Amino acid sequence: MQFAAITGLDDIKQTLISAVQRNHVAHAQLFFSKEGSGNLALALAYATYLNCENPSETDSCGVCPSCSRMNKLMHPDLHFVFPTAATKDYKRDEAMSALFLKEWRSFLQKSPYANLQDWGLALGLEENKQCLIPVHEGREIIKTLSMRAFGEKYKIMIIWLAELMNVNAANAILKILEEPPEKTIFLLVSNSLDKMLPTILSRTQIIVIRQFHDEEIRDYLQTQHNLSADKAAQIAVLADGSLGEAIRLSQEVQDDSQAFFEDWMRYCYQMDFTKMLQGVDKFSDMSKEAQKGVLHYALTVIREAMVLKMGSPLLVRLDEKTLQFVQKFSQTVIRENNVEKFLQYFNEAIGHIERNASAKILFLDLSLKIAYVLRTK
Ligand SMILES: [Zn+2]
């Protein structure tokens, strides 16, 4: 992960980078922020920067062998410890981070702003109460760090939710935290300083990371989740500085839009007028924001379906569920001669909603136009 992938927080990024440039990298740092904020993402970007072979004044290069391994979270000098629990495959006294790296990587690739509850779900747990960093993990940390580094630069140990370290595990690493082997860096990531042992706190440099500003969250939702400016602004307020929460909320908005859109296209294609009229009522009952949400979602589907059609699947940036729908849509509905029409109709409709057109008339008119395009070969 590069710094550029993290929305805003420029002040903190600059502090971290200048410490590297001045050669003042503390060997044990604690990235503290509230849940859903940037501490884990920053720790990843910082680790990538520390080991980059060609860092600039603002970011890692993103392309050197070290960066590309870091991006896949498979760098041999990057180690992770995180809370685990007994699962269907492992008992509590067996479970440890090394056994769940596959799940961990895909969890992080999805979002470095997720919380312990999300991680519990990724582990297949029904609840995450029992998630912690057990005592045997402390011994494992010492073992891992006593081995030689693979590359020229730093060996980095990221401990996520360090406050969930069992007391004996924490005590076990005190000595190595204070005097780590050469070129070893601890990046502890925590959402709760109150729950950290004072003996750990006193051995780390604490970096307090502020919550995201509303405009940072807004930018992120608009560029990464294709939300309209209004919807993004609305969610940013509700999320109250937590990007993790904002992503969850935007997912709900998308789910609603997706279900409505899929249904809509189906009855338009079938020329089912009864359902079309029910759709008119449903649509006019939605808030203006939700109406625009559906139409923005429609535009995203059309654009991405076109990209798929042109054979560039790598350029498609969608979650799994949306991707399945878009694939179907691009195969059965999208043709070179109708893409323009779809885009034009949906864009016009957004403009009309903004100018307070009657939702009922607009939606019925739009549905009939769509039905006609869908059925024209
Ligand atoms: Zn690099």
Boltz pocket constraint, residues with backbone or C-beta under 6 A from the ligand:
constraints:
  - pocket:
      binder: B
      contacts: [[A, 48], [A, 51], [A, 52], [A, 53], [A, 54], [A, 55], [A, 60], [A, 61], [A, 62], [A, 63], [A, 64], [A, 65], [A, 66], [A, 67], [A, 68]]
      max_distance: 6.0
